[in-house]
């Protein structure tokens, strides 16, 4: 695929299987890539998971293939923790999301941290490590709304509900419509547009990132999250790191241990801080 060549640096330490695992010449210990620089594949354009900035900070890592650029975001914070556990320094390699799996198995990157969830198709092409963040879909209304006490989809009968266009946040509204007569509104093109619809009274209920609800309620104190007993099917959105097929199991174990060491409270705090720092 010709476009891959322009997305990142040349492969290094790539085995015949496509894995970027190599053996440490001194002690035979398996390492990723060169064992020193952890090349982390991401878009650097998907806030709050990852985005590009022009100045370095304690939160950033350099973008190897973009001069003078740095990456920030939740994926970056996870990548820094993983790199530290591996005894490596993380750098980002910026590329299209659709190219990441191929780049991984071509040895152009060592790991993917890019807001990517494991799917059966992807699992055939890479080794997915444990999730370092898990999001889901929540619903939000106003505190004085007649729907504020809703706990089931049936309780939302008559509500005008909006989600973001071309995302699961819009798709799941159909699950509500299967059991209640609701107005599945034309979706908003952006998250701010969806939020504004609720703020202005155009919609009664919106679908929203569960992880991002706490910050939303800080900004809009008249909003409230619905405490639903009915749950959407297939709405879970884990964020998994991925390494190439053939990567030594000891490396996978080290990555999983690093991920598992991040407490739920720390994950939420990291997310909230990324929400505060992300570009407008």
C-alpha positions in Angstrom: 0.0 0.0 0.0 1.8 3.0 -1.2 0.4 5.6 1.2 2.0 3.8 4.2 5.5 4.8 3.1 4.7 8.5 3.7 3.1 7.9 7.1 6.0 7.1 9.2 9.7 6.3 9.5 11.3 3.2 8.0 10.9 -0.1 9.9 13.5 -1.0 12.5 14.1 -4.3 14.3 11.4 -6.1 12.3 11.3 -9.8 12.3 10.1 -12.1 9.5 6.7 -12.3 11.1 6.2 -8.6 10.9 6.7 -8.1 14.6 8.9 -5.3 15.8 10.1 -7.5 18.7 13.9 -8.1 18.9 16.3 -9.6 21.4 18.5 -7.5 23.6 22.0 -8.3 22.4 23.4 -8.2 26.0 21.0 -10.6 27.9 18.6 -12.1 25.3 15.6 -10.2 26.7 12.9 -9.4 24.2 12.3 -5.8 23.4 10.1 -3.7 21.2 11.8 -2.1 18.2 15.2 -0.9 19.2 14.4 -1.2 22.9 15.0 2.5 23.4 12.4 4.5 21.5 8.8 3.4 21.6 7.2 4.5 18.4 3.5 5.0 19.2 1.0 5.1 16.3 -1.8 7.6 16.5 -3.7 10.2 14.4 -2.8 13.1 16.7 -6.2 14.6 15.6 -8.8 12.8 17.8 -9.2 14.8 21.0 -9.4 14.1 23.9 -7.7 10.8 23.0 -4.9 12.4 21.0 -4.1 15.7 19.4 -1.2 17.7 18.0 0.4 20.8 19.8 3.3 23.0 18.9 4.9 23.3 22.4 6.3 20.6 24.6 5.0 20.1 28.2 5.0 17.4 30.9 2.0 15.9 29.1 3.4 15.6 25.6 5.7 13.4 23.5 7.4 14.4 20.3 5.8 13.5 16.9 8.6 11.8 15.1 7.4 12.5 11.6 6.2 16.1 12.0 9.0 18.6 12.7 8.5 20.7 15.8 5.2 19.0 16.7 4.1 17.2 19.9 1.2 14.9 20.8 -1.0 15.2 23.8 -4.1 13.4 25.0 -5.3 10.4 26.9 -3.6 7.9 24.6 -0.3 9.8 25.1 -0.6 9.6 28.9 -1.2 5.8 28.6 1.7 5.5 26.1 4.1 7.2 28.6 3.1 4.8 31.3 3.6 1.8 29.0 7.0 3.2 27.8 8.2 3.7 31.3 7.3 0.1 32.2 9.3 -1.0 29.2 12.3 1.2 30.0 11.8 3.2 26.8 11.1 6.7 25.7 7.8 7.3 23.8 7.5 9.2 20.5 4.4 9.5 18.4 4.2 8.6 14.8 1.3 10.4 13.1 -0.7 8.7 10.5 -4.3 8.0 9.3 -6.2 5.7 11.6 -7.0 3.3 8.8 -3.2 2.7 8.2 -2.2 1.9 11.8 -2.6 -1.9 11.8 -0.6 -2.2 8.5 2.1 0.1 9.9 2.3 -2.0 13.1 2.8 -5.2 11.2 5.2 -3.6 8.8 7.4 -2.5 11.7 6.9 1.2 11.1 5.5 1.6 14.6 5.9 -0.5 17.8 2.5 0.0 19.4 -0.9 1.5 18.7 -2.4 3.9 21.3 -5.0 5.7 19.3 -8.5 5.4 20.7 -8.8 2.0 19.1 -11.1 -0.8 20.3 -10.6 -4.5 19.7 -12.8 -6.0 17.1 -12.8 -9.6 15.7 -11.3 -8.3 12.4 -8.6 -6.3 14.1 -7.8 -9.2 16.5 -6.8 -11.3 13.5 -4.2 -8.7 12.6 -2.7 -7.6 15.9 -2.3 -8.5 19.6 -4.6 -6.3 21.7 -3.6 -5.6 25.3 -5.9 -4.8 28.1 -8.1 -1.7 27.9 -6.7 1.5 29.5 -10.0 3.4 29.4 -13.6 2.2 28.9 -16.2 4.6 27.8 -20.0 4.0 27.3 -23.0 6.1 26.3 -24.9 8.0 28.9 -28.0 10.2 28.5 -28.3 13.8 29.8 -31.3 16.1 30.3 -32.1 19.2 32.3 -32.8 19.0 36.0 -36.2 20.5 35.6 -37.1 18.2 32.6 -40.0 15.8 32.9 -37.6 13.1 31.9 -35.1 13.8 34.7 -36.4 10.8 36.7 -36.4 8.4 33.8 -34.8 5.0 34.5 -36.1 3.0 31.5 -36.3 3.6 27.8 -40.1 3.4 28.1 -39.9 6.4 30.5 -38.6 8.5 27.6 -41.8 8.3 25.6 -42.5 11.6 23.9 -38.9 12.9 24.3 -36.9 14.5 21.5 -33.5 12.9 21.6 -30.3 14.0 19.8 -26.9 12.4 19.3 -23.9 13.2 17.2 -24.0 12.5 13.5 -22.3 9.4 12.0 -21.5 8.0 15.4 -22.8 5.3 17.8 -24.3 8.2 19.9 -26.9 8.7 17.2 -27.3 5.0 16.3 -28.3 3.9 19.8 -31.3 6.1 19.8 -33.0 3.5 17.6 -32.8 1.1 20.5 -35.0 3.5 22.5 -37.4 3.9 19.6 -38.0 0.2 19.6 -39.8 0.4 23.0 -41.0 4.0 23.2 -42.4 6.6 20.8 -39.6 9.1 20.8 -38.5 11.8 18.4 -35.2 10.7 17.0 -33.9 14.1 16.0 -31.7 14.9 13.1 -28.2 14.4 14.7 -25.9 17.3 15.5 -22.8 17.5 13.3 -20.5 18.1 16.4 -20.6 17.5 20.1 -21.0 21.2 20.9 -24.0 21.3 18.6 -25.6 18.4 20.4 -25.0 20.1 23.8 -26.4 23.4 22.5 -29.6 21.6 21.5 -30.2 20.6 25.1 -29.1 23.9 26.5 -31.5 25.8 24.2 -34.4 23.5 24.7 -34.4 22.2 21.1 -33.9 18.6 22.5 -35.1 17.0 25.7 -32.4 14.4 26.0 -28.9 13.9 24.5 -26.6 11.0 24.3 -23.1 11.7 25.5 -19.8 10.1 26.5 -20.1 8.6 30.0 -16.5 9.6 30.8 -17.1 13.2 29.8 -20.3 13.7 31.7 -18.7 14.9 34.9 -17.0 17.8 33.0 -20.2 18.6 31.2 -22.2 18.9 34.4 -19.5 21.2 35.8 -20.0 23.5 32.8 -23.8 23.2 32.7 -25.0 22.9 36.4 -28.6 22.7 35.2 -27.9 19.4 33.4 -28.3 16.0 35.0 -27.3 12.5 33.9 -30.1 10.0 33.7 -29.7 7.0 36.0 -30.9 4.3 33.6 -31.5 0.7 34.4 -32.0 0.0 30.7 -28.7 -0.2 29.0 -27.7 0.2 25.3 -26.5 -3.0 23.6 -23.0 -2.9 22.0 -22.3 0.6 23.2 -19.1 -0.1 25.2 -16.0 1.6 23.8 -12.8 0.2 25.3 -9.5 1.8 24.3 -6.9 -0.9 23.8 -3.2 -0.8 23.1 -2.1 -3.1 20.3 1.2 -4.6 19.3 2.2 -6.7 16.3 1.5 -10.3 15.8 4.4 -12.4 17.0 5.4 -10.0 19.8 7.0 -11.8 22.7 4.5 -12.7 25.4 6.7 -11.2 28.1 6.3 -7.8 26.4 2.6 -8.2 26.3 2.5 -9.1 29.9 4.6 -6.1 30.9 2.3 -3.8 28.9 -0.8 -5.3 30.6 0.7 -4.9 34.0 1.4 -1.3 33.3 -2.1 -0.7 32.1 -3.7 -2.6 35.0 -1.6 -0.5 37.5 -3.7 2.6 36.5 -6.5 2.9 39.0 -10.1 3.8 38.0 -9.7 7.1 39.9 -6.5 7.9 38.0 -8.1 7.0 34.7 -10.9 9.4 35.3 -8.6 12.1 36.5 -6.4 11.7 33.4 -9.5 11.9 31.3 -10.8 15.0 33.0 -7.4 16.7 32.6 -7.3 15.9 28.9 -10.8 17.3 28.6 -9.5 20.5 30.1 -6.4 20.7 27.8 -7.9 19.6 24.6 -8.2 22.2 21.8 -11.5 24.0 21.5 
